[in-house]
Amino acid sequence: MNALPISNKAIRSLSRATIISTCLLGLTPILIAKGTIPQQDPNVKPMQPQVVDGQTKVQIAILLDTSSSMDGLIDQARTQLWKVVNSFNDAEKNGKVPFVEVALYEYGNNGLDMQGNYIRQLEPLTRDLDEVSKELFALKTNGGEEYCGAVISRAVADLKWDDNPKTYKAIFIAGNEAFTQGPINAVTSCQAAVKQNIVVNTIHCGGESAGINGGWKNGALAAGGSFAVINQDKVIAHIESPQDKIILKLNLELNKTYIYYGAGGKINWGNQTKQDGNATGGAAVDRSATKSSGNYWNANWDLCDAAKTKGFDWGKLDKKTLPKDLQTKTTKELQAHVAENQKKRNEIKEKMKQANKERAAYVAKVRAEKKADDKDQTLDQAIQNAVKKQAKERGYKFK
């Protein structure tokens, strides 16, 4: 039997299990030879080295509806990514602050491949938050066939979820159409997640009754998660504080402590500055709080972070990829330079943490004086409310 033609794009949009199953069933005969089917999308960046022995992790996959009515949701995700990550800045488990990995998918966009159920993985589970931010700012909405069951199934199957059943692992899916659409049963997908100790939380963009009638609450119930409704078009007003200028100035000083290395180091170093620019108003301050924490980790391109990684080999460092003024330094001189930068970074981070603490107190006071009674939730609030409750149930403690 002759193989039917299929594009590389279509193949990449399907999981390996889907491809093999389809071939065995004879629905789309494909000649499977060694190397014919890519194991991973070449555009997906590899995970960077992980850290500290005994340190626990948190894994969160965010699945966003990018159909034409979801511009507000995307804007909220762009500005509130940092608040979500900051939820764990004051957490601990086994006496250590956990680090956060974030994965990102879009679904429901007619510009995506139909054979892949209009789904695209933007980032696998990663600690490279600047890459996650870059992908969020590159998103565009278009049309819409929103298959919740399919995208949940993909996230469960494709991502490198931690094997430890006590690790907090959660999927947050946000959208506004019926949860039950598409070729894969959404409740079945949620139940499959539970078998891997993954909680699925559903966020309906619209009224509560519409969300319940559309199956969003049933999905959360099937996966031990929470059901929330948000106003995706709500714009959050930034409350300026006396600490804002101090925090942003410290952020500029912090950036000077980063030393790029490796083939893509300089590009990633530039992306750091670009994402600083993308974060404006309150998002800029929230991003600074992330950057002052252990959750902002760039061992895949920053030498100061990489040098702390277990097994880092100075002998394998390609000095030609370093900034020009460092390329002629001896390894001993370079180690001393990195140690100095690490010390400066720690000092700046402590100042940023203190300024952010003072800012939080100031903002809380202003809000209390205004006595605002706004019941409309936004994306970050829905996620933060869920993660703290669910993580506590798995042994994470919050100060």
N, C-alpha and C positions, 0 to 999 in steps of 0.2 A: 504494500500500500504506500503510495506517495505521501510524503509529509505535506501538510497544508502550510502555506507561508504564514508566519507570525512575526511581528516586529519585535526588536529588542525591547522597545518601550513597553509593549504589552507583556512580555515575559517578566520584566522587572516589576511590573505592577502586581504580579501574582506571587503568593507565597510558594515556597518550594513544595510544600505538602499539596497545595492546590494543583500545581503543575503536574506532579507525579500522579496524583489521583485522576486528573483529567485524562492523562495519557493512558493509564491502565483501563479506564472506562471506554476508551476509544472515541471520546467526544471531540477531541482536537489532537489528532496524531502528530506528535513532534518527534523528530529524530534526536534522542538523548545520547550524546556522546560526551566524553570527558571534556569539560570546559565549555560545553555548548550553553548550559544554563548557568547564568551567573549566581553565585551563592549570596551576593550582596550587591545592592545598588552601588556603583562606583562613586556616586556623589555623596554617599553616606560616610561621614568622618569616623575613624576608629576611636574607640574610647581611650582616653588618656590614662596614664598609670594612676592607681589608687593609692590611698595613704595609710597612715598610722595603724599599727597592729592593734586589734581590739576595738577599733572605732566602728560603730554601727552606721547603717545607711538608711535612707528613706528613698523610695522610688515612686515617682509620680508621673503618670502619662496623661497628657492633656490632649483631648480630641475635640477639635473645633469645627463646627459647621461653617463652611466658607461659601455658602450659597449667596445669592444676590442680596438677601435681606439682612445679612449678618455683619455689615460694616462696623456697627457699634460694638458687637462682641469682639471683633478683632482689635479694635482700638482699646478696649478694656484689657485684653490679654497683653497687648504691647506695653501698656503703662503699669500694669499690676503684677507682672511676672515677679518683680522684686519683692512685693509684699508677700506673695505666696511662699517664696524661698525663705524670707525672713521669719516666717512662722516658726522655724526651727532654730533660730539664732539663740534662743534661751532654753532650748531643750537639752536633755541628756538621757543617755541610756548606758548602763554599765559604767557610770562615772565619766563618760566622754560625750562631747557634743557630736551628734550624728551629722553626716554630710548628706546633701540632697542631690539625687540624680533626676533629671527631667527629660522626658521624651515628648515629642510633639508630632501630631498627625493633623492633617486637614481631610475633610470629607464633604461630600455633597456639592462639589464644584464641577459644573459641566465641562470645564476645561481640562479635567482629569480623564484618565483612560476609562472608558465604559467597561472594558473587560476586567478591570481591576476594581469594579464597583465604585468608581469615582473617589478613590482613596489614595492618599500619598503620605508616606512617612517623611517628615521634614527633618527630624533628629531622632536617633536612637536614644536610649537612656545614657545621659552624658552629664558631666560636671561642667562642661564648657558653656556657661550661661550666656556668654557673648554671642555664641553661635545660635543659641535658641532665640535670643533677641533679634539677631540679624534675619533669621527665617520669619519671625513674626512680622517684621517691618517689610518683608518682601511679599507678603500674602496679598492676594487680590480676590475679591468675591466675583462669582459668576454663576448664573442659572441655579439649578439645584435638583439633585436626586439624592436625598439624604438617607443613607442606609446605615442606621446605627448598629444593627446586629453585625454587619460586615466589618465595620471599622473596629468594633470591640474585639471581634474574633481575630482580626489582624494584629492588634496590639498585644493580645494575650499570646499569640503564637510566635510573633516575630521578635519581641523584645527579650533581652537577656535579664530575666527576672531572677532575683536572689533566691537561692534554695532554702534559706533559713525561714521557717514558718513564722518566726517572731519578728521578722523584718516588716516594717510597714510598707506595703505595696498597694498603690491605689490608682485607679483610672477615673478621670473626670471627663465626662462627655457632655458637651453643651450644644444645644440646637433648638430649633423652634417648630419643626414639623413632627409628624407622628413618629414615635419611637419604633413603631412596628414595621416601617417600610423596608423593602428590599428582600433579596433572595435568602438571607440567613436569619433565622429566628433570633430576635434580640434577647429574649429571656434565656434561651438555650446558651447564647454566647456569655451572658452574665453568669449562668450556672457553671460554665466551663472555667470562668475566671476564679470562682470560689474554690474550685478544686486545686488551684495553685495558690490559694491564700491571698488572692488579689481582690480587693474591695472595689466595686464599681459604683460610683456616685453619679447621679444624673442631674443635670442642670437645664431646666426648661426656660427658654427665653420667651417669656410671656406670662399669661395668667395662670394661676394655680389650677383652676378647673380644667383648662385646656391641656395642661401638662398631665394631669391625672387621666383625663379621657384619652389622651394620645399615647398612654402606656409608659410614660417616663417614671412614674412612681412604682409601677410593677417591676420595672427593670432594676431599680435600686433595691427593692425588697428582695428580689431574687438573688442579689449579690451581697446582701448584708451592708449595703451602702446607704447614703442619704439622698433624699430627693429635695431639690431646692428650685425656687423660681427666682429669676432676676430680671431687672430692666436693663437690657443690653445697650440701650441708647442713653442711659444716664451718664452725664458728665460730672465727674467729681471735682468740686472746687478745691483748689490748693490753699491751705491756710499758711500764709507766710509767717515765719518766725525769725527772731533775732539770730538764731543759730544757722539759718540757711546759708548765708554767705561764708561763714566759717567752715561749714561742712564742704561746700563746693570748692573752696580754696584748698582745703586739706586733700580733697580728691585729686586735684592737679599735682600736688606734691607726691601723693601716693603713686601716681602713674609714672613718675620719674624713677621709681625703684624697680621697674620691670625691665628685664633683659631678654630680648628675643633670641631664639636659637632654632636650628632645624630648618628643613626645606620650606615649611610654610610659616615659620616664626614671625618674619617681618609683616606678613599679611595679617596674621592674627593680632599682632601688636597694633597695627593700624585699625583693625576692627574694634579693638577696645576703645579707642578714641571715638570712632564712629558711633558706637552704641552709647557712649557718654553723651554725644550730641543728640542722639535720638531720644534720650530720656530728658524730658523737660518738666519744669514745675515740680510737683510732688514726686513724680517718678524719678527725677534726678536725685532727690534726697533719699528716697527708698532704695535706689540703686547704690548710693554711697553706703547705706547701712549694710547691704549685701557685701560690698567690696571690703568693708571693715571686718567681716566675719570669716570664719573658716570655710564657708560655703563658696567663696569666690576663689577658685583653685584652677590654675592654668599651667599645670605641669607639662602639658603637651606643647607649649611654646615659650614659657617663661622659665629661665634658668634658675631663678631663686626658688620657685616652687618645685621644679624638677630635682634640684639638688637635695631636697628633703625626702624624696621618694626612695623607698627601700630598693636597693640594688642599682641605684644610679651609678653609671660608669663614666667617670671623667675622661678616661682614656679613649672612649668612643665618641667624644664630643667633636663635631666638625666645626672647628673655629672659624672657618670661612663663612659660616652662616650667622656669625655673631655680628653686632655693630662694629664698624670699622675700627673704632678706637680700642676695641678689646681683642681684635684678631691676633695681634702680635704679643699679647701677654702670655707668660708661662702659665702652666696649670696651677702652680702655687699662687701666683699673682691673681689669677682669675678666681680662685677659691676665696682669697682674702677679699676681693672686690664684691663677690656674691654675699659673703658673710656680712659685710658692711651694709649692703643694700637690704638684706634681711632684717638687720637690726633697725635701720631707719624705717622700714615698712611696719615693723611691729610697733614702734613708737607712734607713727602716724595713725595706725589703726586704733590704738588706745585713745588718742585724742578724738578721733572720729566717733568712736563708741560713746565717749562721754558727751560730745556735742549732740549726738542723736538721742541720747537719753534725756538731755535737757530739753531738746526740741519736742520730744514725745510728751513730756510733762506740760510744756507750754501749749501744745495743740489740744491736749485733753482739757486743759483749763478753759481755753477759748470755746471749745465745743460745749462744755458744761454751761458756760455763761449764755450761749446762744439757745440752749435747751432744745436743740433740734430733735424733731421726732419724725425721722425719715424712714419709713418701713421698706422702701425699695432697695433690695439688695443689688450688689454688683458682683461680677465674677470672683474677684478676690475674696470678698466676704463669704460667699458660698463655699469656696474652697477652704478658707481658713477655719471656718466653723466646723467643717467636717474633719479636717486633718487633725486638729487638736483632740477632738473627742475620740476619734478612731485610733490615733497613735497612743493615747493614754491607755487604751484597752490592750495594747500590745507591749506595755512596759516602758514607754517613753514618758519622761517627766518634764514638766514645764515649770519654770520659775514663776 
